[in-house]
Amino acid sequence: MIPDQYHPATPAADKFDDEHYPGYTMGRAAEMLGTTQNFLRSLDETGLIKPQRSTGGHRRYSRHQLRIAARVRHLVDEGTAIDAACRIITLEDQLHEAQRRNTRPQPATD
């Protein structure tokens, strides 16, 4: 999974529409997902999600990252180990990207 990076040059008004803007604290993110902060820390440790850090060093999550975390939580709730769930999601994303590339129109060759 490619870590999300926020580009601070985005105008303030566009931050609310930017799914990669790190607008959620760890506490708020855990609350929204119905999980614990330790769950989110474990996703950081596996490398699946790399949250941005505030100037004080606190983790900040984007909506995109929260969607990924929700996918992991769903698999974990079904009984999948967290490291296996992270691997499954990484592989699903790689497959989706490969399928997307394969469906692009190819240049004609003579």
GURO-839775 format. One record per residue: residue number from 1; residue in one letter; x, y, z of N, C-alpha, C, CB in turn. Coordinates in steps of 0.1 Angstrom, whole numbers. Each point is the difference from the previous one (the first is absolute). Glycine has a CB too. Example, Ala and Ser with C-alpha at 12.3 -4.5 7.8 and 13.67 -1.06 7.14 Angstrom:
REM GURO-839775
NODE  num  residu    n.u    n.v    n.w   ca.u   ca.v   ca.w    c.u    c.v    c.w   cb.u   cb.v   cb.w
NODE    1       A    132    -57     78     -9     12      0      9     12      0    -19    -12     12
NODE    2       S     15     23    -19      9     11      0     -8     11      8     12     -6    -22
//
This chain:
REM GURO-839775
NODE  num  residu    n.u    n.v    n.w   ca.u   ca.v   ca.w    c.u    c.v    c.w   cb.u   cb.v   cb.w
NODE    1       M      9    -12      0     -9     12      0      9     12      0    -19    -12     12
NODE    2       I     16     21    -21      8     13      0     -5      9     10      4     -3    -25
NODE    3       P      5      8     34     -5      9     11     -6     13     -6     17     -9     15
NODE    4       D    -28     13     -9     -6     13     -4      9     11      4    -23    -10      2
NODE    5       Q     24     20    -10      8     12      3     -9     12     -3     22    -11     -4
NODE    6       Y    -23     20     13     -8     12     -2      9     11     -5    -16     -7     18
NODE    7       H     11     14    -28      8     11     -5     -6     13      5      5    -13    -21
NODE    8       P      3     20     30     -5     12      7     -3     11     -9     13     -7     19
NODE    9       A    -10      7    -32     -2     11     -9    -15      0     -4     23     -1     -8
NODE   10       T    -31     -9     13    -14      0     -3     -7     12      6      0    -25     -2
NODE   11       P     -8     33     -5     -7     11      6     -9     -5     12      1     13    -22
NODE   12       A     -3     -4     32     -7     -4     12    -14     -5     -3     13     17     12
NODE   13       A    -20    -11    -22    -14     -4     -3      0    -14     -6     -6     24     -4
NODE   14       D     16    -28     -3      1    -13     -6      3    -11      9      7     11    -21
NODE   15       K     -2     -8     33      4    -10     10    -12     -8      4     18     14      8
NODE   16       F    -30     -8     -8    -12     -8      5     -4    -10    -11     -7     20     13
NODE   17       D     10    -18    -26     -3     -9    -10     11    -10     -3    -14     18    -10
NODE   18       D     26    -16     15     11     -8     -3      0    -12      9     14     20     -6
NODE   19       E    -16    -32      0      0    -13      8     13     -3      6    -18     -8    -15
NODE   20       H     29     14     11     13     -3      5      4     10     11      6    -10    -22
NODE   21       Y    -14     20     25      3     10     10     -1     -7     14     -9     19    -14
NODE   22       P     20    -18     22      0     -7     13     -7      8     11     22    -10     -7
NODE   23       G    -35      9      6     -9      8      8     -5     -6     13     -6     11    -20
NODE   24       Y      9    -24     22     -5     -7     12     11     -4     10    -19     -8    -15
NODE   25       T     17     11     27      9     -4     11     -2    -15      2     -1     22     11
NODE   26       M     10    -29     -5      0    -14      3    -13     -3      8     25     -2      0
NODE   27       G    -28     10     10    -12     -2      8    -13      0     -8     13      9     20
NODE   28       R    -14      1    -28    -12      2     -8     -1    -11    -11      2     25      3
NODE   29       A     10    -29     -9      0    -11     -9     -5    -13      6     19     12    -13
NODE   30       A    -14    -15     25     -3    -12      7    -15      0      3     23     -2     10
NODE   31       E    -28     13     -6    -14      2      3     -9     -2    -12      6     16     18
NODE   32       M     -2    -11    -29     -8     -1    -13      0    -15     -4      6     24     -6
NODE   33       L      5    -31      8      1    -14     -5     -6     -9     10     21      6    -12
NODE   34       G    -23     -1     24     -5     -9     11     10    -10      4    -22      2     -9
NODE   35       T     34      3     10     12     -9      4      8      7     10      0    -11    -22
NODE   36       T     12      6     25      9      6     10     11      7     -7     -6    -18     17
NODE   37       Q     13     27     -9     11      7     -5     12    -10     -3     -7     21     12
NODE   38       N      7    -32     -4     11    -10     -2     -2     -7    -13      1     -4     24
NODE   39       F    -14      2    -29     -2     -6    -13      6      9    -10    -21    -10      8
NODE   40       L     19     23     -8      6      9     -9     15      0      0    -20     15      2
NODE   41       R     26    -15     10     14     -1      2      6    -13     -7     -2     13     22
NODE   42       S     -6    -24    -21      5    -12     -6      0      1    -15     -9    -13     19
NODE   43       L      0     20    -25      0      2    -15     12      8     -4    -25     -1      0
NODE   44       D     29     11      9     12      7     -3     12     -9      1    -11     21      9
NODE   45       E     12    -30      1     11     -9      2      1     -9    -12     -3      2     25
NODE   46       T     -8     -7    -31      1     -9    -11      4      7    -13    -17    -14     11
NODE   47       G     16     27    -11      4      8    -12    -12      2    -10     23     -8      3
NODE   48       L    -34      3      1    -12      1     -9     -4     15     -1     -7    -23      5
NODE   49       I      6     29      6     -4     14      1     11      8      7    -24     -6      0
NODE   50       K     29     17     -6     10      8      6     -6     14      2     19    -12    -11
NODE   51       P    -25     14     23     -7     13      2     11     12      0    -18    -12     13
NODE   52       Q     13     23    -16      8     12      1      2      3     15     -8     10    -22
NODE   53       R     17     -2     25      3      4     14     -2     15      1     16    -19      4
NODE   54       S    -23     23      7     -1     14      3     14      5      5    -25     -2      6
NODE   55       T     26     15     -4     12      6      5      4     -6     13     -4     21    -13
NODE   56       G     -6    -25     21      2     -6     13      3    -15      0    -15     18      9
NODE   57       G     14    -23    -22      3    -15     -1    -12     -9      0     22      5     10
NODE   58       H    -34      1     -9    -12     -8      1     -4     -5    -14     -7     13     21
NODE   59       R      2    -25    -22     -5     -5    -12    -13      7     -5     10    -23      6
NODE   60       R    -10     25    -19    -12      7     -7     -3     -9    -12      6     24      8
NODE   61       Y    -19    -27     -9     -5     -9    -11     -8      7    -10      1    -19     17
NODE   62       S     -1     14    -29     -8      5    -11    -12     -9     -1     20     11    -12
NODE   63       R    -30     -6      4    -12     -8     -3      4    -13     -8    -14     21      0
NODE   64       H     23    -19     -9      5    -12     -7      6    -10      9      5     15    -20
NODE   65       Q      3    -11     29      6     -9     10    -10     -7      9     21     14      0
NODE   66       L    -32     -7      3    -10     -5      9     -8    -11     -8     -2     22     12
NODE   67       R      0    -20    -25     -6    -10     -8      8    -13      0    -11     18    -14
NODE   68       I     24    -17     13      9    -12      0     -1     -6     14     15     10    -17
NODE   69       A    -15     -2     27     -1     -6     14    -13     -7      2     15     18      8
NODE   70       A    -26    -13    -14    -13     -6      1      0    -14     -7    -11     23      2
NODE   71       R     18    -24    -13      1    -12     -7      7    -11      9      0     12    -23
NODE   72       V     11     -7     29      8     -9      9     -9     -5     11     21     11     -6
NODE   73       R    -28     -1     12     -9     -3     12    -10    -11     -4      4     23      9
NODE   74       H    -10    -21    -21    -10    -10     -4      6    -14     -1    -11     18    -13
NODE   75       L     23    -20      7      6    -13     -1      4     -5     14      9      6    -22
NODE   76       V     -5      3     31      4     -5     14    -13     -4      7     20     16      0
NODE   77       D    -30     -9     -2    -13     -3      7     -5    -14     -5     -6     24      2
NODE   78       E     10    -28    -14     -4    -13     -6      9    -11      5    -10     12    -20
NODE   79       G     21     -8     28      9    -11      5     14      0     -7    -20    -13      6
NODE   80       T     22     22    -15     14      0     -6     10      7      9    -11      0    -23
NODE   81       A     23     -6     24     10      7      8      4     13     -7      9    -22      8
NODE   82       I     -6     32      0      3     13     -5     11      1    -10     -8      9     22
NODE   83       D     19    -16    -20     10      0    -10     -4     -6    -13     17     -1     18
NODE   84       A    -25    -10    -17     -6     -6    -13    -10      9     -6      3    -23     10
NODE   85       A    -11     30     -3    -10     10     -5      8     11     -8    -16     -5     19
NODE   86       C     27     10    -13      7     10     -7      6     -5    -13      6     10     23
NODE   87       R     -1    -22    -23      6     -6    -12    -11     -2    -10     18    -12     13
NODE   88       I    -30      7     -9    -11     -2    -10     -4     14     -6     -8    -19     14
NODE   89       I      8     29     -7     -4     13     -5     11      5    -10    -14      5     21
NODE   90       T     26     -7    -17     11      4     -9     -1     -7    -13     15      5     20
NODE   91       L    -17    -18    -20     -1     -8    -12    -13      4     -8     12    -19     11
NODE   92       E    -23     22     -4    -12      4     -7      3     13     -8    -15    -11     17
NODE   93       D     21     20    -10      3     13     -6     10     -1    -12     -3     11     22
NODE   94       Q     13    -20    -21      9     -3    -11     -7     -6    -12     19     -3     16
NODE   95       L    -28     -6    -13     -8     -7    -11     -9     11     -7      0    -22     13
NODE   96       H     -7     30     -5     -8     10     -6      8     10     -9    -15     -2     21
NODE   97       E     26      6    -16      9      9     -8      4     -7    -13      8     11     21
NODE   98       A     -4    -24    -20      4     -7    -13    -12     -2     -9     17    -12     13
NODE   99       Q    -29     10     -8    -12     -1     -8     -3     13     -7     -9    -18     15
NODE  100       R     11     29     -7     -3     13     -6     10      3    -11     -8      8     22
NODE  101       R     21    -11    -21      9      2    -10     -3     -8    -12     17      5     17
NODE  102       N    -21    -17    -15     -3     -9    -12    -12      3     -7     10    -17     12
NODE  103       T    -19     25     -7    -13      4     -7      2     14     -7    -13    -13     17
NODE  104       R     24     19    -15      3     13     -8      2     -3    -14     11     10     20
NODE  105       P    -16     -2    -29      2     -2    -14     15      0     -4    -22     11     -5
NODE  106       Q     26    -21     -2     14     -2     -4      2      7    -14      1    -22     13
NODE  107       P     11     29    -14      3      6    -13      0    -10    -11     13     18     12
NODE  108       A    -18    -15    -24      0     -9    -11     15     -1     -5    -23      7     -7
NODE  109       T     26    -20      4     13     -2     -6     -1     -7    -14     10     -3     23
NODE  110       D     -2      8    -32     -1     -5    -14     12     -8     -3    -14     19     -7
//
